Amino acid sequence: MILAIDQGTTGTTIRITTAQGQEVGAAYNEFQQFYPRPTWVEHDAMEIWQVTQDSILQALKSAKLTSADITCIGITNQRETTVVWHKKTGKPVYNAIVWQCRRSATICQKIKALGKADWLHQKTGLMLDAYFCATKLQWLFNEKPELKALAEKGELAFGTIDSWLMWKLSNGQAHCTDHSNASRTMLYNIHQQQWDDELLEFFDIPKSILPSIKSSAGLFCHSAADGFLGAEIPITGVAGDQQSALFAQQCTQAGMIKNTYGTGCFMLMYTGDQAYLSNKGLLTTIACDKNGQPAYALEGAVFIAGAAVQWLRDQLELIDHASETETLALSVSDNNGVYFVPAFSGLGAPHWDMQATGSITGLTQGCTKAHIVRATLEAIAFQSYDLMQLMQQESSITIKKLKVDGGACANNFIMQFQADLLGVTIERPANIESTVLGATILAAMGQGIWHAETIPASLYGEIDYFTGNMEQAQGKTLLAGWHSAVNKCLVAKLGCSF
């Protein structure tokens, strides 16, 4: 049995799968989001650990299994979220600073003023942004000099969520990560595929706090025999959630592309052994080749996608369940001129404007709840359209097929509208939880249960296809309205113009 942990931004998913590819156990639980100030987002890392334990036990119970039945464990995780803990106590010294958090935007502005943005981009493949771990760590050590002193004494450990979970699962015996997560810290040299001493010196971060880096498929560590599982189970697969989804979608040939519709939207194009550096806002990141070894990909990030639907539900209380949005969107013939730019955490590619804020434009007395809901769903597709156009420009590859996954891709309205805008075929597997599926496959390969050629087809199920049928003139009109709304939100105006 393969147990996979998908520790996401809003909750923890567990799946238990047999060696034949049959899912036999599952669990999901949400955890709390903290917003101490506008644009700040935090998690309680101890709560995440507790929810992970509870979810694993629930999944085992649902499958009528015990930990003794588990052969290996895979982990995939929200990337860039920054956790710092004390090595002796194993307790966090501060709340986890979430990838969406913008608190270090001022630090980024100062670095840009020093003329270091391009230098960082050349080394890391990343755009200078508060999104990544390095400036989050720098902010923490600036605000809490007592923590910096502990770090310099070698008493603290830093990690993304995968590292945190492996530390807790092993009872502090393992401090490690994989290349895909390391590549999102802005402390990792994308070309040398290792921690970079010059970057560490620039950000003034002690190397002793960093985890060791391993390939995504292979032995990382074992769960502790005296831990909550009561067994030494090998952890043999680890990858950041978007790289995990890319791998699960079997995008291991140059030019293959997938888009994950989750809390954010993340489009990745596999580029193999070529590390292309974008000039227009895409990221160069580490992906997994067909054997789980480091390879390269281009990535475009939409910070707020499904999270905008959650905002409709939790903050505006326009809906009770996300599933209502499809019916509401289809209850009106169009958006009635309403555009919603959900820039709650600034805007990612192609704009990279940390100061941008969200807006709803085009409101009239004729607008209803349904129009706002429809505009929210359309915004997810509009943002993804911009990413794909940029990828085609940067790669000189004409894309004819897009593989999709993630919870929001279950919404047929979004998928059809996306296909209409792009004019390409969209492939949606029956199993849309590709992030956790990738962790399952990587763990099984790392344990030698499966190989690239023997991954069971039953993991995917039937595929739905969506093809575009919108008139070109209508698409141009909608996109013009969208780009006009985006331009009203931009502050820096450093990205692409439309």
LINTA-V833477 format. One record per residue. N is the residue number from 1. D_CENTER is the distance of its C-alpha to the mean C-alpha in whole Angstrom. Layout:
# LINTA-V833477
n=(N;N)
d_center=(D_CENTER;D_CENTER)
This chain:
# LINTA-V833477
n=(1;2;3;4;5;6;7;8;9;10;11;12;13;14;15;16;17;18;19;20;21;22;23;24;25;26;27;28;29;30;31;32;33;34;35;36;37;38;39;40;41;42;43;44;45;46;47;48;49;50;51;52;53;54;55;56;57;58;59;60;61;62;63;64;65;66;67;68;69;70;71;72;73;74;75;76;77;78;79;80;81;82;83;84;85;86;87;88;89;90;91;92;93;94;95;96;97;98;99;100;101;102;103;104;105;106;107;108;109;110;111;112;113;114;115;116;117;118;119;120;121;122;123;124;125;126;127;128;129;130;131;132;133;134;135;136;137;138;139;140;141;142;143;144;145;146;147;148;149;150;151;152;153;154;155;156;157;158;159;160;161;162;163;164;165;166;167;168;169;170;171;172;173;174;175;176;177;178;179;180;181;182;183;184;185;186;187;188;189;190;191;192;193;194;195;196;197;198;199;200;201;202;203;204;205;206;207;208;209;210;211;212;213;214;215;216;217;218;219;220;221;222;223;224;225;226;227;228;229;230;231;232;233;234;235;236;237;238;239;240;241;242;243;244;245;246;247;248;249;250;251;252;253;254;255;256;257;258;259;260;261;262;263;264;265;266;267;268;269;270;271;272;273;274;275;276;277;278;279;280;281;282;283;284;285;286;287;288;289;290;291;292;293;294;295;296;297;298;299;300;301;302;303;304;305;306;307;308;309;310;311;312;313;314;315;316;317;318;319;320;321;322;323;324;325;326;327;328;329;330;331;332;333;334;335;336;337;338;339;340;341;342;343;344;345;346;347;348;349;350;351;352;353;354;355;356;357;358;359;360;361;362;363;364;365;366;367;368;369;370;371;372;373;374;375;376;377;378;379;380;381;382;383;384;385;386;387;388;389;390;391;392;393;394;395;396;397;398;399;400;401;402;403;404;405;406;407;408;409;410;411;412;413;414;415;416;417;418;419;420;421;422;423;424;425;426;427;428;429;430;431;432;433;434;435;436;437;438;439;440;441;442;443;444;445;446;447;448;449;450;451;452;453;454;455;456;457;458;459;460;461;462;463;464;465;466;467;468;469;470;471;472;473;474;475;476;477;478;479;480;481;482;483;484;485;486;487;488;489;490;491;492;493;494;495;496;497;498)
d_center=(26;22;20;16;14;11;10;8;8;11;13;13;14;17;18;22;23;26;27;28;25;26;23;26;24;21;20;18;18;16;17;18;16;18;19;22;23;21;18;18;15;16;15;18;17;21;20;16;19;21;19;18;22;23;20;21;25;25;23;26;29;28;28;31;30;30;28;31;30;27;27;23;20;16;13;10;7;5;6;8;10;13;16;20;22;26;27;30;29;25;25;22;24;22;19;16;15;11;9;10;14;16;19;19;20;23;23;21;24;26;25;25;29;29;28;26;23;24;25;21;20;22;21;18;17;15;16;18;15;15;11;12;14;17;18;17;19;22;22;22;25;27;27;28;30;31;28;28;31;30;27;30;32;30;29;25;22;19;16;12;12;13;16;17;17;19;21;22;22;25;26;26;27;23;21;19;16;15;15;11;10;13;13;10;13;16;18;18;20;18;22;23;20;21;21;23;26;27;23;24;27;26;24;26;24;26;25;26;23;21;20;21;19;19;19;16;19;22;23;21;23;25;25;28;31;32;28;28;27;31;30;29;26;25;21;20;17;14;10;7;5;5;8;9;9;11;14;14;15;18;17;19;21;21;20;18;15;13;11;8;10;8;8;7;8;7;10;11;14;16;19;20;22;22;20;20;20;19;22;20;17;15;13;14;12;13;13;15;18;20;21;18;19;18;18;16;14;14;11;11;8;10;9;11;11;12;12;15;17;16;18;21;21;21;23;25;26;26;25;25;23;20;22;25;23;24;27;28;26;29;31;32;33;30;29;32;31;28;25;22;20;17;17;16;14;16;15;13;14;17;18;17;19;18;21;20;21;20;24;25;28;31;32;35;38;37;33;32;29;29;28;26;24;24;23;20;19;20;18;15;17;19;16;14;18;18;15;17;20;19;18;21;23;22;22;25;24;25;22;24;21;18;16;14;12;10;13;14;15;18;19;22;23;19;19;23;23;20;22;25;24;22;25;24;23;20;20;19;19;21;18;15;13;12;9;12;14;13;14;17;18;17;19;22;22;22;25;27;27;25;25;24;27;27;24;25;25;25;21;21;24;25;23;24;24;24;26;27;30;30;33;32;34;32;28;30;31;28;26;28;28;24;25;27;25;23;25;27;24;23;25;24;24;23;21;23;25;26)
